[in-house]
Amino acid sequence: MRNVICIKWGDKFGASYVNRLYKMVDKNMTKPYRFVCFTDDGSGLADGVEVRNLPPFTENKSIPDRGWRKLSLFSERLDDLEGIALFLDLDVVIKKDLTPFFEEEGEFLICKDWDFPNDIIGNSSVFRFEIGKHPDVLENFYKMGNSVCDSYRNEQAYLSYEMKKKGILKYWDKSWCVSFKRHCLQPFPLNYFKEPNEPVDAKILVFHGRPTPEQAYKGFWGKGGFRYVKPTKWLSKYGDFE
């Protein structure tokens, strides 16, 4: 069984994000799978979404919340799940068949972060791992305590270096997961006249920072106009962003 998982906590993302992601996954999975959302609030989630409690996580109040809770997915047990899990952030946009993400060889695969070309850091919007096989990732995080922030700016940097130390860090093909911000936006001043490009070969669009998918769809004014985004209506082919 292929496990597609996501995590939702707090009030940043509502149920609509999970439901939209589920619809995109269901449209792009050709083989049996489970879609599981780990959350502290399962209200409003669509039929077909398996709701599970958040994995245990000992929060460190001294560390700013930058997604560190994602590391709880590497617990020795992950509820009743077994085997391979493909993790997806709630704000990605899926364009094509997800089957290759389960068939690619490797123990741990992640996007190569576009903002750090000279570093090994991955972007954890899309990663794959074997459930229960890497509890040391979470254990080492706890052992580091507050000092983790001295070495790593966020959870995905820490995760990348942990997997590098284990010798299993591997990146998705660069054409599979692309950054909307880095690969679709038009350069200034063309951004005022042309809609963002749609990457034909991409399987997943990753939205990190701004614009969000909703902002891109409706149009976005950012960075004093230098990051203005014309309404990106082609996104409606993949999900409801109204």
Phi and psi restraints in degrees (value plus and minus 20) as a CYANA .aco file:
   2 ARG   PHI    -109.3   -69.3
   2 ARG   PSI     109.2   149.2
   3 ASN   PHI    -124.6   -84.6
   3 ASN   PSI     101.2   141.2
   4 VAL   PHI    -127.1   -87.1
   4 VAL   PSI     101.7   141.7
   5 ILE   PHI    -146.4  -106.4
   5 ILE   PSI     134.1   174.1
   6 CYS   PHI    -164.1  -124.1
   6 CYS   PSI     149.9   189.9
   7 ILE   PHI    -158.3  -118.3
   7 ILE   PSI     115.9   155.9
   8 LYS   PHI    -158.0  -118.0
   8 LYS   PSI     103.6   143.6
   9 TRP   PHI    -165.6  -125.6
   9 TRP   PSI     138.5   178.5
  10 GLY   PHI      51.4    91.4
  10 GLY   PSI    -178.6  -138.6
  11 ASP   PHI    -137.4   -97.4
  11 ASP   PSI      -6.3    33.7
  12 LYS   PHI     -89.2   -49.2
  12 LYS   PSI     -60.1   -20.1
  13 PHE   PHI    -141.0  -101.0
  13 PHE   PSI     112.9   152.9
  14 GLY   PHI    -112.3   -72.3
  14 GLY   PSI    -198.5  -158.5
  15 ALA   PHI     -81.1   -41.1
  15 ALA   PSI     -49.0    -9.0
  16 SER   PHI     -81.8   -41.8
  16 SER   PSI     -51.7   -11.7
  17 TYR   PHI     -85.9   -45.9
  17 TYR   PSI     -64.0   -24.0
  18 VAL   PHI     -84.6   -44.6
  18 VAL   PSI     -65.3   -25.3
  19 ASN   PHI     -84.0   -44.0
  19 ASN   PSI     -59.2   -19.2
  20 ARG   PHI     -87.0   -47.0
  20 ARG   PSI     -61.8   -21.8
  21 LEU   PHI     -82.2   -42.2
  21 LEU   PSI     -63.4   -23.4
  22 TYR   PHI     -79.3   -39.3
  22 TYR   PSI     -63.6   -23.6
  23 LYS   PHI     -82.2   -42.2
  23 LYS   PSI     -61.1   -21.1
  24 MET   PHI     -86.9   -46.9
  24 MET   PSI     -60.9   -20.9
  25 VAL   PHI     -83.1   -43.1
  25 VAL   PSI     -66.9   -26.9
  26 ASP   PHI     -81.5   -41.5
  26 ASP   PSI     -54.4   -14.4
  27 LYS   PHI     -90.5   -50.5
  27 LYS   PSI     -44.3    -4.3
  28 ASN   PHI    -138.4   -98.4
  28 ASN   PSI       0.5    40.5
  29 MET   PHI    -136.3   -96.3
  29 MET   PSI     102.2   142.2
  30 THR   PHI    -120.4   -80.4
  30 THR   PSI     -25.0    15.0
  31 LYS   PHI    -146.2  -106.2
  31 LYS   PSI     141.9   181.9
  32 PRO   PHI     -75.8   -35.8
  32 PRO   PSI     123.3   163.3
  33 TYR   PHI    -177.8  -137.8
  33 TYR   PSI     145.4   185.4
  34 ARG   PHI    -135.0   -95.0
  34 ARG   PSI     119.8   159.8
  35 PHE   PHI    -133.6   -93.6
  35 PHE   PSI      95.3   135.3
  36 VAL   PHI    -142.2  -102.2
  36 VAL   PSI     109.5   149.5
  37 CYS   PHI    -132.1   -92.1
  37 CYS   PSI     100.5   140.5
  38 PHE   PHI    -110.6   -70.6
  38 PHE   PSI     101.4   141.4
  39 THR   PHI    -174.0  -134.0
  39 THR   PSI     141.5   181.5
  40 ASP   PHI    -117.0   -77.0
  40 ASP   PSI     -19.9    20.1
  41 ASP   PHI    -173.2  -133.2
  41 ASP   PSI      82.1   122.1
  42 GLY   PHI    -112.7   -72.7
  42 GLY   PSI     -11.8    28.2
  43 SER   PHI     -87.4   -47.4
  43 SER   PSI     120.6   160.6
  44 GLY   PHI      62.0   102.0
  44 GLY   PSI     -17.7    22.3
  45 LEU   PHI    -100.4   -60.4
  45 LEU   PSI     124.7   164.7
  46 ALA   PHI     -90.6   -50.6
  46 ALA   PSI     135.1   175.1
  47 ASP   PHI     -79.1   -39.1
  47 ASP   PSI     118.3   158.3
  48 GLY   PHI      84.0   124.0
  48 GLY   PSI     -42.1    -2.1
  49 VAL   PHI    -106.5   -66.5
  49 VAL   PSI      98.8   138.8
  50 GLU   PHI    -103.3   -63.3
  50 GLU   PSI     100.8   140.8
  51 VAL   PHI    -116.8   -76.8
  51 VAL   PSI     108.4   148.4
  52 ARG   PHI    -150.7  -110.7
  52 ARG   PSI     130.8   170.8
  53 ASN   PHI     -83.9   -43.9
  53 ASN   PSI     133.0   173.0
  54 LEU   PHI     -77.2   -37.2
  54 LEU   PSI     119.0   159.0
  55 PRO   PHI     -81.3   -41.3
  55 PRO   PSI     129.2   169.2
  56 PRO   PHI     -75.5   -35.5
  56 PRO   PSI     117.5   157.5
  57 PHE   PHI    -172.9  -132.9
  57 PHE   PSI     103.9   143.9
  58 THR   PHI    -108.9   -68.9
  58 THR   PSI      84.2   124.2
  59 GLU   PHI     -93.6   -53.6
  59 GLU   PSI     116.1   156.1
  60 ASN   PHI    -120.5   -80.5
  60 ASN   PSI      90.1   130.1
  61 LYS   PHI     -83.6   -43.6
  61 LYS   PSI     -37.9     2.1
  62 SER   PHI    -104.4   -64.4
  62 SER   PSI     -31.2     8.8
  63 ILE   PHI    -123.1   -83.1
  63 ILE   PSI     102.4   142.4
  64 PRO   PHI     -77.0   -37.0
  64 PRO   PSI     123.2   163.2
  65 ASP   PHI     -98.4   -58.4
  65 ASP   PSI      81.0   121.0
  66 ARG   PHI    -141.5  -101.5
  66 ARG   PSI      18.3    58.3
  67 GLY   PHI      72.7   112.7
  67 GLY   PSI      -9.7    30.3
  68 TRP   PHI     -79.8   -39.8
  68 TRP   PSI     -45.8    -5.8
  69 ARG   PHI     -82.0   -42.0
  69 ARG   PSI     -42.0    -2.0
  70 LYS   PHI     -74.4   -34.4
  70 LYS   PSI     -51.1   -11.1
  71 LEU   PHI     -83.4   -43.4
  71 LEU   PSI     -40.5    -0.5
  72 SER   PHI     -83.6   -43.6
  72 SER   PSI     -38.7     1.3
  73 LEU   PHI     -87.8   -47.8
  73 LEU   PSI     -33.7     6.3
  74 PHE   PHI    -115.6   -75.6
  74 PHE   PSI      -2.6    37.4
  75 SER   PHI     -81.0   -41.0
  75 SER   PSI     138.6   178.6
  76 GLU   PHI     -81.7   -41.7
  76 GLU   PSI     -52.9   -12.9
  77 ARG   PHI    -144.0  -104.0
  77 ARG   PSI     120.6   160.6
  78 LEU   PHI    -146.8  -106.8
  78 LEU   PSI      56.5    96.5
  79 ASP   PHI      33.1    73.1
  79 ASP   PSI    -146.6  -106.6
  80 ASP   PHI    -123.1   -83.1
  80 ASP   PSI      -4.6    35.4
  81 LEU   PHI    -105.2   -65.2
  81 LEU   PSI     126.5   166.5
  82 GLU   PHI    -160.9  -120.9
  82 GLU   PSI     137.8   177.8
  83 GLY   PHI      69.4   109.4
  83 GLY   PSI    -165.4  -125.4
  84 ILE   PHI    -111.5   -71.5
  84 ILE   PSI     117.5   157.5
  85 ALA   PHI    -144.0  -104.0
  85 ALA   PSI     113.5   153.5
  86 LEU   PHI    -124.7   -84.7
  86 LEU   PSI      94.7   134.7
  87 PHE   PHI    -111.9   -71.9
  87 PHE   PSI     117.1   157.1
  88 LEU   PHI    -150.3  -110.3
  88 LEU   PSI     112.2   152.2
  89 ASP   PHI     -85.4   -45.4
  89 ASP   PSI     134.3   174.3
  90 LEU   PHI     -89.9   -49.9
  90 LEU   PSI     -38.6     1.4
  91 ASP   PHI    -128.0   -88.0
  91 ASP   PSI      -0.7    39.3
  92 VAL   PHI    -100.2   -60.2
  92 VAL   PSI     140.5   180.5
  93 VAL   PHI    -140.0  -100.0
  93 VAL   PSI     102.2   142.2
  94 ILE   PHI    -115.8   -75.8
  94 ILE   PSI     106.5   146.5
  95 LYS   PHI    -126.0   -86.0
  95 LYS   PSI     -51.0   -11.0
  96 LYS   PHI    -160.2  -120.2
  96 LYS   PSI     156.5   196.5
  97 ASP   PHI     -70.5   -30.5
  97 ASP   PSI     110.7   150.7
  98 LEU   PHI    -109.9   -69.9
  98 LEU   PSI     -26.4    13.6
  99 THR   PHI     -71.5   -31.5
  99 THR   PSI     -63.3   -23.3
 100 PRO   PHI     -77.8   -37.8
 100 PRO   PSI     -46.5    -6.5
 101 PHE   PHI     -88.6   -48.6
 101 PHE   PSI     -42.4    -2.4
 102 PHE   PHI    -112.9   -72.9
 102 PHE   PSI     -40.5    -0.5
 103 GLU   PHI    -114.4   -74.4
 103 GLU   PSI     -39.7     0.3
 104 GLU   PHI     -81.4   -41.4
 104 GLU   PSI     114.4   154.4
 105 GLU   PHI     -92.0   -52.0
 105 GLU   PSI     126.8   166.8
 106 GLY   PHI     117.8   157.8
 106 GLY   PSI     131.6   171.6
 107 GLU   PHI    -103.9   -63.9
 107 GLU   PSI     -54.1   -14.1
 108 PHE   PHI    -164.3  -124.3
 108 PHE   PSI     103.3   143.3
 109 LEU   PHI    -146.9  -106.9
 109 LEU   PSI     123.7   163.7
 110 ILE   PHI    -172.0  -132.0
 110 ILE   PSI     140.6   180.6
 111 CYS   PHI     -88.7   -48.7
 111 CYS   PSI     126.0   166.0
 112 LYS   PHI    -102.0   -62.0
 112 LYS   PSI     105.1   145.1
 113 ASP   PHI     -87.4   -47.4
 113 ASP   PSI     111.4   151.4
 114 TRP   PHI     -98.5   -58.5
 114 TRP   PSI     -40.4    -0.4
 115 ASP   PHI    -105.7   -65.7
 115 ASP   PSI     -27.9    12.1
 116 PHE   PHI    -151.8  -111.8
 116 PHE   PSI      48.0    88.0
 117 PRO   PHI     -82.9   -42.9
 117 PRO   PSI     -44.6    -4.6
 118 ASN   PHI    -121.5   -81.5
 118 ASN   PSI      -6.9    33.1
 119 ASP   PHI    -144.1  -104.1
 119 ASP   PSI     145.1   185.1
 120 ILE   PHI    -107.0   -67.0
 120 ILE   PSI     -19.6    20.4
 121 ILE   PHI     -78.3   -38.3
 121 ILE   PSI     114.5   154.5
 122 GLY   PHI    -120.9   -80.9
 122 GLY   PSI     143.3   183.3
 123 ASN   PHI    -122.8   -82.8
 123 ASN   PSI     101.1   141.1
 124 SER   PHI    -107.0   -67.0
 124 SER   PSI       1.5    41.5
 125 SER   PHI     -87.1   -47.1
 125 SER   PSI     -48.8    -8.8
 126 VAL   PHI    -162.2  -122.2
 126 VAL   PSI      90.3   130.3
 127 PHE   PHI    -165.1  -125.1
 127 PHE   PSI     139.7   179.7
 128 ARG   PHI    -151.8  -111.8
 128 ARG   PSI     119.8   159.8
 129 PHE   PHI    -173.9  -133.9
 129 PHE   PSI     147.4   187.4
 130 GLU   PHI    -114.2   -74.2
 130 GLU   PSI     104.7   144.7
 131 ILE   PHI     -80.6   -40.6
 131 ILE   PSI     111.7   151.7
 132 GLY   PHI      59.5    99.5
 132 GLY   PSI     -18.5    21.5
 133 LYS   PHI    -112.3   -72.3
 133 LYS   PSI     -33.5     6.5
 134 HIS   PHI    -151.3  -111.3
 134 HIS   PSI      31.8    71.8
 135 PRO   PHI     -84.6   -44.6
 135 PRO   PSI     -40.6    -0.6
 136 ASP   PHI     -83.5   -43.5
 136 ASP   PSI     -45.8    -5.8
 137 VAL   PHI     -81.3   -41.3
 137 VAL   PSI     -64.6   -24.6
 138 LEU   PHI     -93.3   -53.3
 138 LEU   PSI     -62.0   -22.0
 139 GLU   PHI     -81.4   -41.4
 139 GLU   PSI     -63.3   -23.3
 140 ASN   PHI     -85.3   -45.3
 140 ASN   PSI     -54.6   -14.6
 141 PHE   PHI     -81.0   -41.0
 141 PHE   PSI     -66.0   -26.0
 142 TYR   PHI     -81.8   -41.8
 142 TYR   PSI     -62.0   -22.0
 143 LYS   PHI     -83.1   -43.1
 143 LYS   PSI     -54.3   -14.3
 144 MET   PHI     -91.5   -51.5
 144 MET   PSI     -46.6    -6.6
 145 GLY   PHI      38.0    78.0
 145 GLY   PSI    -160.2  -120.2
 146 ASN   PHI     -83.9   -43.9
 146 ASN   PSI     -44.0    -4.0
 147 SER   PHI     -87.8   -47.8
 147 SER   PSI     -33.2     6.8
 148 VAL   PHI     -79.5   -39.5
 148 VAL   PSI     -53.4   -13.4
 149 CYS   PHI     -93.5   -53.5
 149 CYS   PSI     -37.9     2.1
 150 ASP   PHI     -94.0   -54.0
 150 ASP   PSI     -45.5    -5.5
 151 SER   PHI    -126.9   -86.9
 151 SER   PSI     -45.9    -5.9
 152 TYR   PHI    -154.6  -114.6
 152 TYR   PSI     112.3   152.3
 153 ARG   PHI     -96.7   -56.7
 153 ARG   PSI     -42.7    -2.7
 154 ASN   PHI    -181.1  -141.1
 154 ASN   PSI     159.6   199.6
 155 GLU   PHI     -84.2   -44.2
 155 GLU   PSI     -55.9   -15.9
 156 GLN   PHI     -93.2   -53.2
 156 GLN   PSI     -49.8    -9.8
 157 ALA   PHI     -87.8   -47.8
 157 ALA   PSI     -66.8   -26.8
 158 TYR   PHI     -78.8   -38.8
 158 TYR   PSI     -67.5   -27.5
 159 LEU   PHI     -80.6   -40.6
 159 LEU   PSI     -62.5   -22.5
 160 SER   PHI     -81.5   -41.5
 160 SER   PSI     -65.4   -25.4
 161 TYR   PHI     -90.3   -50.3
 161 TYR   PSI     -53.4   -13.4
 162 GLU   PHI     -83.8   -43.8
 162 GLU   PSI     -63.6   -23.6
 163 MET   PHI     -92.0   -52.0
 163 MET   PSI     -51.0   -11.0
 164 LYS   PHI     -84.0   -44.0
 164 LYS   PSI     -62.7   -22.7
 165 LYS   PHI     -82.4   -42.4
 165 LYS   PSI     -52.0   -12.0
 166 LYS   PHI    -101.0   -61.0
 166 LYS   PSI     -29.0    11.0
 167 GLY   PHI      58.1    98.1
 167 GLY   PSI       2.3    42.3
 168 ILE   PHI    -144.7  -104.7
 168 ILE   PSI     -10.7    29.3
 169 LEU   PHI     -89.0   -49.0
 169 LEU   PSI     104.9   144.9
 170 LYS   PHI    -164.1  -124.1
 170 LYS   PSI     125.9   165.9
 171 TYR   PHI    -125.2   -85.2
 171 TYR   PSI     129.6   169.6
 172 TRP   PHI     -83.8   -43.8
 172 TRP   PSI     135.8   175.8
 173 ASP   PHI     -71.8   -31.8
 173 ASP   PSI     113.3   153.3
 174 LYS   PHI     -83.0   -43.0
 174 LYS   PSI     -38.2     1.8
 175 SER   PHI    -104.9   -64.9
 175 SER   PSI     -34.4     5.6
 176 TRP   PHI     -94.1   -54.1
 176 TRP   PSI     -68.1   -28.1
 177 CYS   PHI    -138.9   -98.9
 177 CYS   PSI      96.5   136.5
 178 VAL   PHI    -141.6  -101.6
 178 VAL   PSI     132.7   172.7
 179 SER   PHI    -104.4   -64.4
 179 SER   PSI     104.9   144.9
 180 PHE   PHI     -80.5   -40.5
 180 PHE   PSI     -62.4   -22.4
 181 LYS   PHI     -86.6   -46.6
 181 LYS   PSI     -58.1   -18.1
 182 ARG   PHI    -111.8   -71.8
 182 ARG   PSI     -46.6    -6.6
 183 HIS   PHI    -135.0   -95.0
 183 HIS   PSI     -33.2     6.8
 184 CYS   PHI    -129.9   -89.9
 184 CYS   PSI     -53.3   -13.3
 185 LEU   PHI     -87.2   -47.2
 185 LEU   PSI     121.5   161.5
 186 GLN   PHI     -97.6   -57.6
 186 GLN   PSI     126.4   166.4
 187 PRO   PHI     -92.1   -52.1
 187 PRO   PSI     133.0   173.0
 188 PHE   PHI     -85.6   -45.6
 188 PHE   PSI     114.7   154.7
 189 PRO   PHI    -117.3   -77.3
 189 PRO   PSI     -12.3    27.7
 190 LEU   PHI     -82.4   -42.4
 190 LEU   PSI     -42.8    -2.8
 191 ASN   PHI     -81.0   -41.0
 191 ASN   PSI     -40.5    -0.5
 192 TYR   PHI     -99.2   -59.2
 192 TYR   PSI     -38.1     1.9
 193 PHE   PHI    -138.3   -98.3
 193 PHE   PSI     -41.1    -1.1
 194 LYS   PHI    -142.4  -102.4
 194 LYS   PSI     119.9   159.9
 195 GLU   PHI     -86.9   -46.9
 195 GLU   PSI     128.6   168.6
 196 PRO   PHI     -73.6   -33.6
 196 PRO   PSI     127.5   167.5
 197 ASN   PHI     -89.3   -49.3
 197 ASN   PSI     126.2   166.2
 198 GLU   PHI    -121.3   -81.3
 198 GLU   PSI      95.4   135.4
 199 PRO   PHI     -90.5   -50.5
 199 PRO   PSI      95.7   135.7
 200 VAL   PHI     -85.1   -45.1
 200 VAL   PSI     -61.3   -21.3
 201 ASP   PHI    -106.3   -66.3
 201 ASP   PSI     -32.8     7.2
 202 ALA   PHI     -85.7   -45.7
 202 ALA   PSI     122.1   162.1
 203 LYS   PHI    -115.5   -75.5
 203 LYS   PSI     -53.3   -13.3
 204 ILE   PHI    -156.9  -116.9
 204 ILE   PSI     115.1   155.1
 205 LEU   PHI    -118.9   -78.9
 205 LEU   PSI     108.9   148.9
 206 VAL   PHI    -123.8   -83.8
 206 VAL   PSI     108.0   148.0
 207 PHE   PHI    -128.3   -88.3
 207 PHE   PSI      91.5   131.5
 208 HIS   PHI    -144.0  -104.0
 208 HIS   PSI     106.0   146.0
 209 GLY   PHI      54.3    94.3
 209 GLY   PSI    -164.7  -124.7
 210 ARG   PHI    -135.9   -95.9
 210 ARG   PSI     124.5   164.5
 211 PRO   PHI    -102.2   -62.2
 211 PRO   PSI     134.7   174.7
 212 THR   PHI     -99.2   -59.2
 212 THR   PSI     148.9   188.9
 213 PRO   PHI     -76.3   -36.3
 213 PRO   PSI     -60.8   -20.8
 214 GLU   PHI     -85.7   -45.7
 214 GLU   PSI     -61.6   -21.6
 215 GLN   PHI     -84.7   -44.7
 215 GLN   PSI     -60.6   -20.6
 216 ALA   PHI     -84.8   -44.8
 216 ALA   PSI     -62.0   -22.0
 217 TYR   PHI     -83.4   -43.4
 217 TYR   PSI     -62.3   -22.3
 218 LYS   PHI    -107.3   -67.3
 218 LYS   PSI     -36.8     3.2
 219 GLY   PHI      84.4   124.4
 219 GLY   PSI     123.3   163.3
 220 PHE   PHI    -163.0  -123.0
 220 PHE   PSI     116.6   156.6
 221 TRP   PHI    -132.4   -92.4
 221 TRP   PSI      91.6   131.6
 222 GLY   PHI    -160.0  -120.0
 222 GLY   PSI     141.2   181.2
 223 LYS   PHI      32.9    72.9
 223 LYS   PSI      26.9    66.9
 224 GLY   PHI      42.8    82.8
 224 GLY   PSI       2.4    42.4
 225 GLY   PHI      80.3   120.3
 225 GLY   PSI     -37.6     2.4
 226 PHE   PHI     -89.5   -49.5
 226 PHE   PSI     -43.2    -3.2
 227 ARG   PHI    -133.3   -93.3
 227 ARG   PSI      16.5    56.5
 228 TYR   PHI     -84.7   -44.7
 228 TYR   PSI     117.8   157.8
 229 VAL   PHI    -143.6  -103.6
 229 VAL   PSI      98.2   138.2
 230 LYS   PHI     -85.0   -45.0
 230 LYS   PSI     128.9   168.9
 231 PRO   PHI     -69.6   -29.6
 231 PRO   PSI     104.2   144.2
 232 THR   PHI    -119.1   -79.1
 232 THR   PSI      60.9   100.9
 233 LYS   PHI     -92.7   -52.7
 233 LYS   PSI     -39.6     0.4
 234 TRP   PHI     -87.3   -47.3
 234 TRP   PSI     -34.0     6.0
 235 LEU   PHI     -83.5   -43.5
 235 LEU   PSI     -44.7    -4.7
 236 SER   PHI     -85.1   -45.1
 236 SER   PSI     -34.8     5.2
 237 LYS   PHI     -89.1   -49.1
 237 LYS   PSI     -37.9     2.1
 238 TYR   PHI    -136.3   -96.3
 238 TYR   PSI     -36.9     3.1
 239 GLY   PHI    -193.5  -153.5
 239 GLY   PSI     152.6   192.6
 240 ASP   PHI    -114.8   -74.8
 240 ASP   PSI      91.8   131.8
 241 PHE   PHI    -136.6   -96.6
 241 PHE   PSI      -1.8    38.2
